[in-house]
Amino acid sequence: MKKINKTKPPPILFTNFTKKHKPKNWGDCIEITAELRNLMLNEEQNCQCAYCESAITSDDSKSHIDHYKRKAGHLFPELEFKYNNLLVSCNNRYRCAKHKDDNIKKGDYDNLINPVTDNPDKHFDYSITGDILAKDKKAEKTISMFNLNYESLINRRKTLAFNIHGYRDQFEMEEVIMVFGEYESFIRSIW
């Protein structure tokens, strides 16, 4: 998980649409979600899932706009149209936003790292074996709630660690991050 710096002010596309159409629920925003998702991925998230940092596209089958603080189940309906509550997540059922949404309770948010308001680097460390390591209780809960040590993620990060080992003498870290296009926090940590 990496720090997400939201654009300030929110994109004109989003503010103009919500002012003009006064949507009652997120489904009313369908005509802008693809463009908004693409903008968020490219401008704020470096084309990576906000939670696991795997490379994703704005394709409907690959990603979706997640309400970090969930609107469904009457958890936080007042945040449904708050731009800082919107992040793009991968569509994997076993991790990230979908895993969180299947397991979260309102009180859990007090014990989670929010990539918009918190700096995840202060809470996480990474092992060369691909594991995300918790520095505190908040990180432990976040890893669990988003299932960030899901086996396929660990294996992909481990393979990445092996692959980038030979690049240190030839490239700068930023170049390697650009080439691989995912797991930015992991690369920075093990570099």
Secondary structure, 3 states (H helix, E strand, C coil): CCCCCCCCCCCHHHHHHHHHHCCCCHHHHHHHHHHHHHHHHHHCCCCECCCCCCECCCCCCCEEEEECCCCHHHCCHHHCCCHHHEEEEECCCCCHHHHHHHHCCHHHHHHCCCCCCCCHHHCEEECCCCCEEECCHHHHHHHHHHCCCCHHHHHHHHHHHHHHHHHCCCCCHHHHHHHHCCCHHHHHHHC
